[in-house]
Amino acid sequence: MGATLKCSFGTTPSSLIVIPKGTPTIIEGKLAATIMDFRPIVNIPSFRMCNSKINPIAPACVPVIPAPWAPGTATFSINTPLALNDSCKCMCAWGGVIQITNPGQSIVSVP
């Protein structure tokens, strides 16, 4: 929760939103994310303006994300889906690459 996101076509950073599901995993007092936290607006807010030439509503940014974050971390999963880490990326249908620029947490390993 709260990781800083950047889209290669967006004009401003955004922050990841994690919605609690089942028994949530908490790390450093924040909800931990999985690769399944990729829903536009719900998990990945707008990046304000979009510079993609194929976005039909540009310059407005409304992410269209057809697939989960990848690759996820193979060493830790949260209730089955792989955990999200700062090496994960996801693609917007308008050609943007969304990545984590600041994970918002400093723990690098979970026991």
C-alpha positions, 0 to 999 in steps of 0.5 A: 500500500502506498508504493509510488508508481510511474507510467512511461506515458503518464505525466505524474506519479501515482500511489498503489492502493491495496484493498484488504481481502480475506485476512490481509497481510501487513508488512511495516504497518501497511497492506501488502500487495500481490500481482493481482492488485492491478485493477485500474482506478481501484488499485492503480489510479490515474497518472493525470495526463497521458502522452500515448498517441494511441490513447483515444481519450488522451490527454486524459489518463484512465489506465487500461490494464489487461493483465496482472503485474509480472513477474512477482516474487517467487519466494513469497506469496500472499494467500496464493498470488505472488507478492508484488515487489519493486521489480514487477511491471504491468502494461497499459493497453495504451502502450505505457509501462507501469513500474514501482519507483518506491516500494514504500517499505524497507523490509527486503525479506519476510520470514 
